[in-house]
Amino acid sequence: MNDFELIAQGAEARVYKGIYLGKPTLIKERFEKKYRHADLDKRLTKDRIKAECRAIIRAKAAGIATPAIYLANLERRCIYMEYIENAVILKEFIDKKLSEETNDDRLLNFIAQGLGTIIAKLHLKNIIHGDLTTSNVLLKNIDDDHIKKYKNAANNFVIIDFGLARVESSVEDKAVDLYVLERSLLSAHSEIPLLFSKIFDIYQKHYANKNQCKEIVSKYKEVQLRGRKRLMIG
Amino acid sequence: MTIAIGFEGSANKLGVGIIRDQDVLSNVRHTYITPPGEGFLPRETAQHHRECILNVLQKALDEAKITLKDVDVICYTKGPGMGAPLTVTALIARTVAQIYNKPIVAVNHCIGHIEMGRLITGSVNPTVLYVSGGNTQVIAYSRQRYRIFGETIDIAVGNCLDRFARLLKLSNDPSPGYNIEQLAKKGTKLAPLPYVVKGMDVSFSGILSYIEEHLSGWLNSKEFTPEDLCFSLQETVFAMLIEITERAMAHVKSSEVLIVGGVGCNEKLQDMMKVMCEERNAVLHATDERFCIDNGVMIAVAGLLQYKTQGHTSWAETTCVQRYRTDDVHISWRE
């Protein structure tokens, strides 16, 4: 890891960039969280590294763009993976576009098309991401032409950070996954309140198993009520 | 100078607090305590509030050395909370307002916690962890709303602790959470409890059923003592709370944390939060039980802010509601 340079520090991990076996590589190190009990921290870190690798491999097999895994080291708490070049984080992309006041329907449709298609694909393969936010999505090779031709939007999206991912076929987990996304969009992108409903529309269009799709939609409404209408005392 | 009086009674605490602008003149509270193994029910709690309110109010006035004639604005908790105790509090506030012909302001309980936390600690724009018997939320301010970034998707963390205390038949005096905290200090062995974080949301009900399922086995085989279980529960649920707080901080690039709500006076939680803050060069703001636990001052503080920017609440709207979300309130007093 000597030649690697620290490029970011998130809540859970440090991210380094460098060359590994001749390839541009990103190392994600889940450093020790001192506030957690050491045993609990070890257990969680191990589980999450495993979950991340498993989910990424499964997602790749399902044809979803994710970084390729090169190496996982549980002892050193890190994963070596492909560094995605020419990419921007979706959250920053949206914020930048909004500040340029290009908030038109095309941008909205582009993002909804991309995310809706991909999440449907993940869920059809029973992959629950567990932390769907615009911070965990990359856009690669993006220019304004792409946004106009939003039908193929999914090709530009790369999903990252599968640390909270699980393989789970239950309708409940899929509904909660969507609810997590809705909540994060509401808080991080309150300027575009329609985003989630658009994503959800596209999701339903692309969810090939129509019977299960209906179940997910009704479960989703149930999950939403659990949160919003919950009694709050004290 | 404006004198505001706040009435709080949304759960089992009945509180009256008086402030003069930003100074706390008095903060009196009486808690309805149930026997071990039992929670508080709406009807009995309301009865407690009715029985105690005159004494609590008189004490608050005496300590502040004022009479109700000196008060400029009456504030009370509109919600969220339990219906019956809320009704009692609203009734009292409305009666006092009528008798003394004072303006009245209806306050959101959660906003009360946040605004008082900001006032007492002097924090400017913190990421707020609001943890109590009925609420578990990670909140950050943006464009005139306190926006909820993460929250529990089932029961509140305080509710999880309270119900765990009932399983172990711990005393509810002064509070179940306090007794868990003391026992946990003697625990050493970490039980493998579920750890449930979904994005920035958390879930506690699974932990509770897991414990219910294994409790007698653990205790009979002496694999874990009640102290170990208190220790394990705190280690697990607090780590979950801190993880989502840190996620929210990373998300909004904030470097200030404020803990409010009844569970917020748990020193173990504060210590763990402090470690997290030190790791990322952030500042922790927390208060003690006088202000963390539900009280009247918080209602007076938020009510006064609201009164100064929006004026009083119209008489027809001085009702109470059991469900009232933090992000429903228009925060007119912040930029």
Interface residues (C-beta under 8 A of the other chain):
Chain A: G10 A11 E12 K33 K34 Y35 R36 H37 D39 L40 R43 L44 G130 D131 L132 T133 S135 L164 V176 D177 Y179 V180 L181 R183 S184 L186 S187 A188 S190 V223 R226 G227 R228 K229 R230 L231 M232 I233 G234
Chain B: S10 A11 N12 P80 G81 M82 H109 C110 S132 G133 G134 N135 A140 S142 R143 R145 R147 I148 F149 G150 E151 I153 D154 A156 G158 L190 P192 Y195 V197 K198 G199 M200 D201 E235 T236 A239 I242 E243 E246 R247 M249 A250 H251 G261 G262 M272 M273 V275 M276 E279 D294 Q322 R323 Y324 R325
